Amino acid sequence: MSAADQTADEEKPWDEVTPEAARKLLVAAVEAFAERGYHATTTRDIAGRAGMSPAALYIHYKTKEELLHRISRIGHDKALEILSAAYAGEGTPSERLADAVRSFVRWHAGRHTTARVVQYELDALGDAHRAEIIELRRETDAVVRRLLEEGVAAGEFDVPDVPGTAVAVLSLCIDVARWFNTQGRRTPDEVGVFYADLVLRMVGAQKK
């Protein structure tokens, strides 16, 4: 994981992965996949970045694809957690949608190296693992759809096509991981605030 990703989050990155050797390999895999792409990265590349031998990698991960799946699963679980927490929070649909977008964008900007791998290497997963992640993505989409539906029902949003708008909102937020630059003029928090305002405008949010 890049230094930027580490400092952007108060938590130790990938703290849920144990033992420490497995965590170091996963961090190295994130860096390598983000830099070179999944298919161009070898297990030797990953082991070398972690300061281990290629044989050591197979003690913790059977295949390179298993590493990608672990990264993708943790990242998608986090995405769903962020949006679900905002949905379950207090406030109007507009306030909760803004909170969801701010938090989601802040994570994709602050952890942009990780998020690029999580969001853009889905096709490299095997069939079973890809189906598992797609189901998580459906759950994520469903949370945003429920928020939009509640806003429409409350008279706060003008959204003729809720499913299409949910996809648009998520796509807008996720794309931050592709372009965010730590040397840019906005911090992850500032980008989150900016995108929350954009999304509220997109859905025609009306104050009650």
N, C-alpha and C positions, 0 to 999 in steps of 0.2 A: 504494500500500500504506500502511496506517495506520502511524503512528509506533510503535504497540505491536507490530505485526508486525516492524518493522525491528529494534527493540531485543530482541525475543524470540529472535532467531536470531543466532548469532555471525557467520554468513556474510552477505556483502552480498546483499540480496534480489534474486533473479532474475539473479544474476551470469552465468548461462549464456547469457543473451540479449544478443546484440551486433548492431549497434553500440550505443553509449550511447543514441542517440535512440530506437531500437527498445525498449530496456529501459525508458526513461522513459515511453513510450507504454503499455507493458504494465502498469507500476506504476499509472499513471493509470487504466487500464481496470479493474484489480482494485478500486481505490477506488470508482470509479463504479458498477460492477456490484454491489458489496456494498452500496452506499448506496441505489441507485435500482432495482436489478434490471436484467437484461440488456435487456429489451424497452423499458424506459423511458429507457435511456441512448442518446444519439446520438453519432456520431463527433465532432461538434463539442464535446460535453461532454468526451470523452476528450482531444481535442487541446488544449482550453483548460486542462485540469488539468495537462497536460504542458508548457504554455507554448509551444505550437506552433500553426500554422495547420491547419485541417482538411485542406488539400491535402498537408501534410507527412506526415500519417498514412498516406496511400495509397502513399507511397514504400516503406514498410516492411510494411504489411498491406493486402491487397487489399480486405478487408471487415471489418466488425465481428465477424462470425462467425469469421473466421480468427484474430482476436485471442483470442476466447474459447477456441477450440480449442488455441491455444498455451498459454494459462494452464492449461487442463484437462489437457493432455498432460503438462506439466511436473509439475503437482501429483499426478497419478495415478502417474507414474513414481516420484516421491518416496515416495508411500505404499507402493508395491510394494517399493521399496528398503528402507524401514524395516522392514517385516514380514519380508522375505526375509533380512535381516541377522540379525534375532532368531532366525528359524527355523534358520539355519545356525550359530548360536552354540553354545557349550558349555553343558552342564548338562542337567538332567532336562526332560521336557516341561513340567512345572509352572513351572520356572525360566525356560524359554524363552518360554512363553506370557505369563508376567508381564512379561518384558522387552519382548515384542512390544506388549503393551497399554500399558505405561508410555510407550514411545517413540512409539507411534501417537497416543495421547491428548495427550502433551506437544506434538507437532507441531500437532495440531488446536486446542489451546488457545493455544499461543504464536504461531501464525500463523492465528488464527481468521478474520480478514478474508479472507485468501487461501483458506482451507479452505472457507468458506461458498460462495464462487464455484465452486471446484473441485467440491464435492460436490452443490450444489443447483441448478446451472444446466445440468445435462446435457441436459434436453429442448430447450434453445435451440440445440443443435448441429444441423448438417445431418446427413442420413442416414449418409453415409460416415464423417464424423468421430465421430458418436455410436456407430456400430458399433465403431470403433477403441477408443474409451474403454470401452465395455461389455466388450470383450475384456480390457482391462487390469483391470477390476473383477472379472472372472471369475478372472483369475490371482491377484489379491489374496485373493479368497475361498478359492481352492484352497490357498494357503499356510496360512491359519488352519485349514482342514479337516484338512490333513496334521498340523498340530500337535495338534489334538484327537484324531485317530485314533491318533497315537503315544502320547498320554496314556492313552487307553482301553486300548490294547494293553499298556501297561506297568502297568496296574492303578492308575494315578494319578487318572483321571477317571471319573466316572459320567455318561456322556452317551448316552442312548438315541437321540437324533436329532442326529447330527453335522452334517449340512448346515444344519438349522434353527438349531442352536446357533451355528454359524459366522456366519450372517446376523445373529443377535441380538448377538453380540459386536461385529461390525463396526458395526452400527447404533448400539449404545451408545457406542462410541468416536467415531464420526463426528458424532453429535449434540452433542458438546462444542463444536464450532465454532459451533453455533447460539446457545448460551446463555452461553458463557464471557465474563466481564467482567473486564477488567484491574483494575478497582477492587474486585473481590470479595475474599473472605477467603483464597482459596487461589491459589497460584502454579501455572503450568503443570506444574511438577515435582510439586507436591503433589497436583494433580488426577490426574496419571498414576499415582502411587502408590496413591491411593484407588481408582481404577478397576481397577488390576491386582488389588487385593484383592477387589473386587466380582466380577470375572470368575472368579477362582480359586474363590470361593464358589459361583458359578453352575455351574461344571463339577464341583463336588464334589471338588475336588483333595485327594488324600490324600498325605501325605508318605511316601516310601519308607523 
